[in-house]
Every structure is written in C-alpha cells, then in structure tokens.
C-alpha cells in the first residue's frame, strides 16, 4: 500500500505545485496525482491540509471532465471518493466549478457513511478543542479546520514553467484543448483511438482538436 512518504507520490505532488524537498517528477498530471493522493490522506493530516490548500489555489486549472472520468473509470473505495468530495467542497468556496464533482459524488453515494481516518486526526475534534471542518463533515469525514499552509504551495507561474500540463492550462484554460496539447507534446505520435481511451474525451473531441494541433505542427509553428 502506498504511504504518505512514498517518494513517487511526493515527487508528483511537488511537480504539480506542493513544496516538498523531493525532486519533482516530470510533468505529473494534476488529476492523476490528486486521485493517487486519496489513498493516503486518511492517515496523514498534514497531507490533507497541503492538498486542500493546493486545490483551493489551483482549482481553476483543474479539468473537471477529466477528473470525473477518472472518478468513474477507477475502482476507488468509497472512503477515497468521500475524501475527494471533502477536498472539492473546501475548494468550491473559491471555485464554483468543483461543485459538479461534489454533486456527482453525492449522487453516486446517496447515503453518506462515516469515513475512518487516523485517530490522531479526529482527536482535537473529539476532545472539543475545535469544531469539525464542515466541508469534510458533509462527506462523513471528521477533521479539524483546514490549516492555512499556502506558503507551501508554489505560485502557479512557477509551476507552469516546470509542468507541461499546468502550462497548457494557463494558456488554454482547463479544457480538452489543453489536455490534448500536453498529450501531443509528451507522446508525439499517437492514434486518435488511443488519445480518446487515455484521456476520456469523445471521439469527436479527439479528432477535432488532434487534427487542429497536427496542422499547427505541420506549419512549423509551435503549439503555444
């Protein structure tokens, strides 16, 4: 089982803009990394705070359709999905676009069950030292109020220089165009079928945007 100290996970989190001492991996995908982190959040309060802070700052650069595709296509345990719901509810205070993820999760699990987290995470709430965070409590998760750790979140402009996915989203917005442009630059040659399967977009989207990008490449101009 992955742990919060997994070097590969920390390197990916560093790549998308969370400061760790680990050397960042190259071009980690934001949604893939967010999904990967869910497995360990329930045992690591610092990681919950860091990811919650990151998501609040980077919310407008999250590709909601891509995140929902991963949520649907991966066999995630309910506790992980609920943690994603809590994170998105917290971030939705700054970005309403993540409301759709919250609504989708609630529709999928109509009965919200208590999500087990490490005892030390719940302890301050149980002892009456602080109230439970309402955003996470809505999804059955008892955690203290989210600590502000924004000094540990790298500026978007800096992350965009190092991470191709973030850079494409700064240029094109959190869209299929940005996602396909990053895929195009990272993988070079590919079939539209593979593009659709890997990303989760429609055939029409893969064909339309993929052909446009290949025309730009054929002209000798850069994609951005």
C-alpha positions in Angstrom: 0.0 0.0 0.0 1.2 3.5 -0.8 2.2 5.6 2.1 2.3 9.3 2.7 6.1 9.1 2.5 6.1 7.4 -0.9 8.9 9.2 -2.9 7.0 8.9 -6.2 3.8 10.4 -4.8 5.7 13.3 -3.1 7.6 13.9 -6.3 4.4 14.1 -8.3 2.8 16.4 -5.7 6.0 18.6 -6.0 5.5 18.6 -9.7 2.0 20.0 -9.6 2.9 22.7 -7.1 3.2 21.4 -3.5 6.5 22.1 -1.9 8.4 19.1 -0.7 12.2 18.6 -0.6 11.9 15.7 -3.1 13.0 16.5 -6.7 9.8 16.9 -8.7 8.8 14.3 -11.3 8.5 15.4 -14.8 5.0 16.7 -15.8 2.8 14.9 -13.4 -0.8 15.1 -14.4 -2.9 17.1 -11.8 -6.0 14.9 -11.8 -4.0 11.7 -11.8 -1.9 12.9 -8.9 -4.9 14.1 -6.9 -6.6 10.7 -7.3 -3.3 8.9 -6.3 -3.1 11.0 -3.1 -6.5 9.9 -1.9 -5.2 6.5 -0.7 -3.0 8.1 2.0 -4.9 11.2 3.0 -6.9 9.5 5.7 -3.7 8.7 7.6 -1.9 12.0 7.2 -3.4 15.3 8.4 -0.5 17.3 7.0 -1.1 15.9 3.6 -4.8 16.7 3.8 -4.0 20.3 4.7 -1.5 20.6 1.9 -3.7 19.1 -0.8 -6.7 21.1 0.4 -4.6 24.3 0.2 -3.3 23.4 -3.2 -6.7 22.6 -4.6 -8.1 25.9 -3.4 -5.3 27.8 -5.2 -5.2 25.7 -8.4 -9.0 25.0 -8.6 -9.5 26.9 -11.9 -6.8 24.8 -13.5 -8.5 21.5 -12.6 -10.1 19.9 -15.7 -13.4 18.8 -14.2 -14.4 16.5 -17.0 -11.1 14.7 -16.8 -11.4 14.3 -13.0 -14.9 12.9 -13.4 -13.7 10.5 -16.0 -11.0 9.2 -13.6 -13.5 9.0 -10.8 -15.8 6.9 -13.0 -13.2 4.7 -14.5 -11.1 3.9 -11.5 -12.1 1.4 -8.8 -11.8 3.7 -5.9 -13.0 2.7 -2.4 -15.8 4.8 -1.0 -13.6 6.4 1.6 -11.3 7.8 -1.1 -14.2 9.2 -3.1 -15.5 10.8 0.0 -12.1 12.4 0.7 -12.2 13.8 -2.9 -15.7 15.2 -2.1 -14.4 16.9 1.0 -11.5 18.4 -0.8 -13.7 19.7 -3.7 -16.3 21.1 -1.3 -13.5 23.0 0.5 -12.0 24.3 -2.8 -15.5 25.1 -4.1 -15.6 28.1 -1.7 -13.0 29.6 -4.1 -14.1 28.0 -7.3 -17.7 27.0 -8.1 -16.6 24.8 -10.9 -15.8 22.0 -8.5 -19.4 21.9 -7.3 -20.1 19.5 -10.1 -17.7 16.9 -8.6 -19.4 17.3 -5.2 -22.9 16.8 -6.7 -21.7 13.7 -8.7 -20.2 12.1 -5.6 -23.4 12.7 -3.6 -25.5 11.2 -6.5 -23.3 8.2 -6.6 -23.4 7.6 -2.8 -26.8 8.7 -1.6 -26.0 7.5 1.9 -23.0 9.2 3.4 -21.2 6.9 5.8 -18.5 7.8 8.3 -15.1 7.6 6.8 -12.4 6.2 9.1 -9.3 8.4 9.5 -6.3 8.1 11.7 -7.3 8.6 15.4 -4.9 11.5 15.9 -6.6 13.4 13.1 -10.1 13.2 14.8 -8.7 13.7 18.3 -8.8 17.5 18.6 -12.5 17.4 17.5 -13.4 14.6 19.9 -11.8 16.5 22.8 -13.7 19.6 22.0 -10.6 21.6 21.1 -12.0 22.7 17.8 -15.1 22.1 15.6 -15.1 19.6 12.7 -14.5 21.1 9.3 -18.0 21.4 7.8 -16.8 20.8 4.2 -15.3 17.4 5.0 -18.0 16.5 7.6 -20.6 16.8 4.8 -18.9 13.7 3.3 -18.6 11.8 6.6 -15.0 12.8 7.4 -14.1 14.3 10.8 -11.0 16.6 10.5 -10.1 19.8 12.2 -10.5 23.2 10.4 -8.0 23.2 7.4 -4.8 24.9 8.5 -3.6 27.6 6.1 -0.4 26.3 4.5 -0.3 28.5 1.4 3.4 29.2 1.9 3.9 25.6 1.0 2.1 26.0 -2.3 4.2 27.1 -5.3 3.0 30.0 -7.4 1.1 28.9 -10.5 3.5 30.9 -12.7 6.5 28.9 -11.3 4.7 25.5 -11.6 3.7 26.3 -15.2 7.4 26.7 -16.1 8.1 23.2 -14.9 4.9 21.3 -15.6 3.6 21.0 -19.1 0.0 20.2 -18.0 -0.2 23.3 -15.9 1.4 25.4 -18.6 -1.1 24.3 -21.2 -3.9 25.1 -18.9 -2.6 28.6 -18.1 -2.5 29.2 -21.9 -5.8 27.4 -23.0 -7.8 27.1 -19.7 -8.7 23.8 -18.1 -10.0 22.2 -21.3 -9.7 19.3 -23.6 -7.5 21.5 -25.9 -5.0 22.0 -23.1 -5.1 18.3 -22.1 -4.7 17.1 -25.7 -1.9 19.6 -26.4 0.0 18.3 -23.4 -0.6 14.7 -24.6 0.5 15.6 -28.1 3.8 17.2 -26.8 4.5 14.4 -24.4 3.8 11.4 -26.6 4.4 12.6 -30.1 2.8 10.1 -32.5 -0.5 8.5 -31.4 -3.8 7.3 -32.7 -7.0 9.2 -32.0 -8.4 6.0 -30.6 -5.6 5.8 -28.0 -6.0 9.5 -27.3 -9.7 9.1 -26.5 -9.1 6.0 -24.4 -6.3 7.5 -22.4 -7.9 10.9 -21.7 -11.6 10.0 -21.6 -12.7 12.6 -24.2 -15.2 11.8 -27.0 -14.2 10.7 -30.5 -15.3 14.0 -31.9 -13.2 16.0 -29.5 -10.1 13.8 -30.1 -10.4 14.1 -33.9 -11.2 17.8 -34.0 -8.6 19.1 -31.6 -6.0 16.4 -32.6 -6.2 17.4 -36.3 -6.0 21.1 -35.5 -2.8 20.6 -33.5 -1.3 18.4 -36.2 -2.0 21.2 -38.7 -0.2 23.7 -36.5 2.8 21.3 -36.2 2.9 20.8 -39.9 3.0 24.6 -40.4 6.3 24.7 -38.5 4.8 26.9 -35.8 4.9 26.0 -32.0 1.8 24.8 -30.4 1.7 27.8 -28.0 
